[in-house]
Amino acid sequence: MDALTRRDWLRLTLAAGAGLALTPGDLWAQGTLITRAIPSTGEPLPVIGLGSSATFSQVARQEDVSALKSVLQTLLDGGATLFDTAPSYGSSEEVAGRIVKDAGWASRVFWATKLNVAGRGGSSADPAAARAQVEASFQRVGKAKIDLIQVHNLGDPATQLPILHEFKKQGRIRYVGITTTFDQQYDELVRIMRNEPLDFIGIDYAIDGREVEQTILPLAQEKKIAVLAYAPFGRTRLFRRVADRPLPDWAAEIDAKTWAQVFLKWIIGHPAITAVTPATSQAKNMIDNLGGGMGRLPNQDLRKRMAAYIDALPGA
């Protein structure tokens, strides 16, 4: 297939209805989805997942959520498993949980949610409220054991991390982590990574947003902490920057057919990254994103060239 812009790609896949008439196996001959080992256990996790903020959250508020069922089915049919959500993402956790339960997919999904009952006015969070929120997440997904729960945006980790470790000790949570998408919280995240037992962290990371490479990603490798990369397209910023530009010649070196795949492959090319969770409410976008986890990845020299190309574009 010739190189396409994301707009061209989405126009073509629209012909596939909800995007389910074609499978990733039909579209890419590169093989199966790449997996990365979760450092604390060695369990393989597919490198592409599905986030549920942004448009997924918007659609979840509507009465007709068939598009969300389609995108979740596409995720699973494409060999991916990771679904990342949070109680604060509107109706996303509740609606996705209902879809997964009704379809009998609970055992197929690596369910990652968050705990975000933060204290007010500098006070600590209410432990009872935090436990109640975790119990509500169990009810929504219908799983006896949730794969991953993370303290959301460093919301009172002194109170909430011990609660999550209690659930893990009880065998009800498989992995514990903490997230932030705010650079002003990076120093605190580093302190927690150095001093707390963590299986995962979740951070924002994009080809034009590389601050986490300085300390956080090397520390994750040192401490054997899995990393989920959020906002891989800078929300929509990166698509605005590349606009309708054709893909550079180097895209063929990594089997990238669209700009989305370029951005995802660049992130996955960093060895500290375990998985990327772009959010979408459309199956055709999910198919596109799955392609970012198939085929060749850039080596470090090419990653530098790719970043330099984006840095030279207007709109930083």
C-alpha positions as CSV (number, residue, x, y, z in Angstrom):
1,M,0.0,0.0,0.0
2,D,1.3,3.5,-0.8
3,A,1.9,5.9,2.0
4,L,-1.4,7.6,3.1
5,T,-2.2,10.5,5.3
6,R,-4.5,9.6,8.3
7,R,-7.3,11.5,6.5
8,D,-6.9,9.3,3.4
9,W,-6.7,6.2,5.4
10,L,-9.8,6.9,7.4
11,R,-11.7,7.8,4.2
12,L,-10.8,4.4,2.7
13,T,-11.6,2.4,5.9
14,L,-15.0,4.1,6.1
15,A,-16.0,1.9,3.3
16,A,-15.6,-1.0,5.7
17,G,-18.7,0.2,7.7
18,A,-17.7,0.2,11.3
19,G,-14.2,-1.0,10.3
20,L,-15.0,-4.6,11.2
21,A,-15.4,-6.0,7.7
22,L,-11.6,-5.8,7.5
23,T,-9.3,-7.2,10.1
24,P,-5.8,-6.1,10.9
25,G,-4.6,-9.4,9.4
26,D,-6.1,-8.4,6.1
27,L,-4.5,-5.0,6.2
28,W,-1.0,-5.7,7.3
29,A,1.3,-8.5,6.3
30,Q,3.9,-7.7,8.8
31,G,2.7,-10.4,11.2
32,T,1.2,-10.3,14.7
33,L,1.0,-7.5,17.2
34,I,4.3,-6.9,19.0
35,T,4.3,-7.7,22.7
36,R,6.5,-6.4,25.6
37,A,7.1,-8.1,28.9
38,I,5.7,-6.5,32.1
39,P,9.0,-6.3,34.0
40,S,7.7,-7.3,37.4
41,T,6.4,-10.7,36.1
42,G,7.5,-11.2,32.5
43,E,3.9,-11.4,31.4
44,P,3.6,-10.4,27.7
45,L,1.4,-7.4,26.9
46,P,0.5,-6.2,23.4
47,V,2.1,-2.8,22.7
48,I,-1.1,-1.2,21.4
49,G,-4.0,-0.7,23.7
50,L,-7.1,1.5,23.9
51,G,-7.6,4.6,26.0
52,S,-11.1,5.9,27.0
53,S,-10.7,9.6,27.5
54,A,-11.5,12.2,24.8
55,T,-13.9,11.0,22.1
56,F,-14.5,7.6,23.8
57,S,-15.7,9.4,26.9
58,Q,-17.9,11.7,24.8
59,V,-19.6,8.8,23.0
60,A,-20.0,6.9,26.3
61,R,-22.4,9.7,27.4
62,Q,-24.8,8.9,24.5
63,E,-27.6,6.4,24.4
64,D,-26.2,4.5,21.4
65,V,-22.8,3.1,22.2
66,S,-22.6,0.6,19.4
67,A,-19.5,2.4,18.1
68,L,-17.7,1.7,21.4
69,K,-18.6,-2.0,21.2
70,S,-17.2,-2.0,17.7
71,V,-13.9,-0.4,18.7
72,L,-13.5,-2.8,21.7
73,Q,-14.2,-5.8,19.4
74,T,-11.6,-4.5,16.9
75,L,-9.1,-4.1,19.7
76,L,-9.6,-7.8,20.7
77,D,-9.9,-9.1,17.2
78,G,-6.6,-7.4,16.3
79,G,-4.7,-9.3,19.1
80,A,-4.7,-6.4,21.6
81,T,-6.0,-6.7,25.2
82,L,-5.2,-3.5,27.1
83,F,-8.1,-1.2,27.9
84,D,-7.2,1.9,30.0
85,T,-9.9,3.8,31.8
86,A,-10.7,5.8,34.9
87,P,-13.8,6.7,37.0
88,S,-13.1,10.3,36.1
89,Y,-13.5,9.7,32.4
90,G,-17.2,10.4,32.4
91,S,-19.2,7.3,31.6
92,S,-16.3,5.5,30.0
93,E,-15.6,2.9,32.7
94,E,-19.3,2.2,33.3
95,V,-20.2,1.9,29.7
96,A,-17.2,-0.1,28.7
97,G,-17.7,-2.4,31.6
98,R,-21.3,-3.1,30.6
99,I,-20.2,-3.8,27.0
100,V,-17.5,-6.2,28.1
101,K,-19.8,-8.1,30.5
102,D,-22.6,-8.3,28.1
103,A,-20.3,-9.6,25.3
104,G,-18.5,-12.1,27.6
105,W,-15.2,-10.4,26.9
106,A,-14.1,-9.8,30.5
107,S,-11.5,-12.6,30.5
108,R,-10.0,-11.3,27.3
109,V,-9.4,-7.8,28.4
110,F,-6.4,-6.5,30.4
111,W,-8.5,-4.0,32.4
112,A,-6.5,-1.0,33.6
113,T,-8.3,1.6,35.7
114,K,-7.5,4.2,38.2
115,L,-8.1,5.5,41.8
116,N,-8.7,9.2,42.1
117,V,-10.4,9.9,45.4
118,A,-8.1,12.8,46.4
119,G,-8.1,14.8,49.6
120,R,-9.4,18.4,49.7
121,G,-7.6,21.5,50.9
122,G,-4.3,19.6,51.5
123,S,-6.0,16.9,53.6
124,S,-5.6,13.2,52.9
125,A,-8.1,11.2,50.9
126,D,-10.8,9.3,52.8
127,P,-9.7,5.7,52.8
128,A,-13.2,4.4,52.9
129,A,-14.1,6.5,49.9
130,A,-11.1,5.1,48.0
131,R,-12.0,1.5,48.8
132,A,-15.5,2.2,47.7
133,Q,-14.3,3.5,44.4
134,V,-12.2,0.4,43.8
135,E,-15.2,-1.8,44.7
136,A,-17.3,0.2,42.2
137,S,-14.7,-0.6,39.5
138,F,-15.0,-4.3,40.2
139,Q,-18.8,-4.1,39.8
140,R,-18.5,-2.3,36.5
141,V,-16.2,-4.7,34.8
142,G,-17.5,-7.9,36.3
143,K,-14.1,-9.3,37.0
144,A,-13.1,-11.0,40.2
145,K,-9.6,-9.7,39.7
146,I,-8.7,-6.4,38.0
147,D,-5.5,-6.4,36.1
148,L,-4.2,-3.0,37.0
149,I,-5.3,-0.1,39.2
150,Q,-3.1,3.1,39.3
151,V,-3.3,6.1,41.5
152,H,-4.5,8.8,39.1
153,N,-2.4,11.9,38.6
154,L,-0.6,11.4,41.9
155,G,-3.8,11.9,43.9
156,D,-2.7,11.4,47.5
157,P,-0.4,8.4,46.9
158,A,0.4,8.2,50.6
159,T,-3.1,7.1,51.3
160,Q,-4.1,5.4,48.1
161,L,-1.0,3.3,47.2
162,P,-1.2,1.3,50.5
163,I,-4.9,0.6,49.8
164,L,-4.1,-0.7,46.3
165,H,-1.3,-2.9,47.8
166,E,-3.9,-4.3,50.2
167,F,-6.1,-5.3,47.3
168,K,-3.1,-6.8,45.6
169,K,-2.1,-8.8,48.6
170,Q,-5.7,-10.1,48.8
171,G,-5.4,-11.3,45.2
172,R,-8.0,-8.9,43.8
173,I,-5.6,-6.7,41.9
174,R,-2.8,-8.1,39.8
175,Y,-0.7,-4.9,39.3
176,V,-0.4,-1.6,41.1
177,G,0.8,1.7,39.6
178,I,0.6,5.5,39.5
179,T,0.1,8.0,36.7
180,T,0.6,11.6,35.9
181,T,0.2,13.7,32.7
182,F,1.4,16.9,34.3
183,D,5.1,17.8,34.0
184,Q,5.0,19.8,37.2
185,Q,4.4,16.5,39.0
186,Y,7.4,14.7,37.4
187,D,9.7,15.3,40.4
188,E,7.2,13.8,42.8
189,L,6.7,10.9,40.4
190,V,10.4,10.2,40.4
191,R,10.5,10.3,44.2
192,I,7.7,7.7,44.4
193,M,9.3,5.5,41.7
194,R,12.5,5.5,43.8
195,N,10.8,4.7,47.1
196,E,7.6,2.7,46.4
197,P,7.1,-0.8,45.0
198,L,5.3,-0.2,41.6
199,D,4.5,-2.5,38.8
200,F,3.4,0.3,36.4
201,I,3.5,4.0,35.7
202,G,1.4,5.9,33.2
203,I,2.8,9.1,31.6
204,D,2.2,11.3,28.7
205,Y,4.8,10.7,25.9
206,A,4.8,11.9,22.3
207,I,7.4,12.5,19.6
208,D,7.2,16.3,20.3
209,G,6.9,15.8,24.1
210,R,10.0,14.0,25.3
211,E,10.8,15.3,28.8
212,V,10.2,11.9,30.4
213,E,13.2,10.6,28.5
214,Q,15.5,12.6,30.8
215,T,14.9,10.8,34.1
216,I,11.6,8.9,34.2
217,L,12.1,6.4,31.4
218,P,15.6,5.4,32.5
219,L,14.5,5.1,36.1
220,A,11.6,2.9,35.0
221,Q,14.1,0.6,33.3
222,E,16.4,0.6,36.3
223,K,13.5,-0.2,38.7
224,K,11.8,-2.7,36.4
225,I,8.6,-0.7,36.2
226,A,6.3,-1.1,33.2
227,V,5.4,2.1,31.3
228,L,2.1,3.0,29.7
229,A,2.3,5.9,27.3
230,Y,-0.7,8.2,27.2
231,A,-1.6,11.0,24.7
232,P,0.7,9.6,21.9
233,F,-0.7,12.1,19.4
234,G,-0.4,15.1,21.8
235,R,-4.2,14.8,21.9
236,T,-4.7,16.2,18.3
237,R,-1.6,18.5,18.2
238,L,0.6,16.2,16.1
239,F,-2.0,15.7,13.4
240,R,-2.4,19.5,13.1
241,R,1.4,19.8,12.8
242,V,1.8,17.3,10.0
243,A,-1.4,18.4,8.3
244,D,-1.6,16.9,4.8
245,R,2.1,16.3,4.4
246,P,3.0,13.0,2.7
247,L,5.0,10.6,4.8
248,P,8.8,11.0,4.6
249,D,10.8,8.2,2.9
250,W,12.0,6.9,6.2
251,A,8.4,5.8,7.1
252,A,8.9,2.8,4.8
253,E,11.8,1.7,6.9
254,I,9.5,1.0,9.8
255,D,6.5,-0.2,7.7
256,A,4.4,2.8,8.7
257,K,1.5,3.5,6.3
258,T,0.0,6.5,8.2
259,W,1.1,9.4,10.4
260,A,-0.6,7.7,13.4
261,Q,1.6,4.6,12.9
262,V,4.7,6.8,12.6
263,F,3.9,8.5,16.0
264,L,3.1,5.2,17.7
265,K,6.1,3.3,16.3
266,W,8.4,6.2,17.5
267,I,7.1,5.7,21.0
268,I,7.3,1.9,21.0
269,G,10.8,2.2,19.7
270,H,11.9,3.3,23.2
271,P,12.8,0.1,25.1
272,A,11.2,1.4,28.4
273,I,7.7,1.6,26.8
274,T,5.5,-1.4,27.6
275,A,2.3,-0.2,25.7
276,V,0.7,2.8,24.2
277,T,-3.0,3.6,24.8
278,P,-4.4,6.0,22.1
279,A,-8.0,6.9,22.8
280,T,-10.6,6.5,20.0
281,S,-14.3,5.8,19.7
282,Q,-14.1,4.5,16.1
283,A,-13.1,1.1,14.9
284,K,-11.4,2.4,11.8
285,N,-9.0,4.5,14.0
286,M,-8.4,1.4,16.1
287,I,-7.4,-0.6,13.0
288,D,-5.0,2.2,12.0
289,N,-3.5,2.3,15.5
290,L,-3.1,-1.5,15.6
291,G,-0.8,-1.1,12.6
292,G,1.5,1.0,14.8
293,G,2.3,-2.1,16.8
294,M,3.1,-4.4,13.8
295,G,6.2,-4.7,11.6
296,R,9.5,-3.0,12.1
297,L,10.3,-0.3,14.7
298,P,12.8,2.5,14.5
299,N,16.3,2.1,16.0
300,Q,17.6,5.0,18.1
301,D,19.3,6.7,15.1
302,L,16.1,6.8,13.2
303,R,14.1,7.9,16.2
304,K,16.4,10.9,16.4
305,R,15.8,11.7,12.7
306,M,12.1,11.3,13.2
307,A,12.0,13.7,16.2
308,A,14.2,16.2,14.3
309,Y,11.7,16.2,11.4
310,I,8.8,16.9,13.6
311,D,10.7,19.5,15.6
312,A,11.3,21.4,12.4
313,L,7.6,21.7,11.6
314,P,5.6,24.7,12.6
315,G,3.2,24.5,15.5
316,A,5.4,23.5,18.4
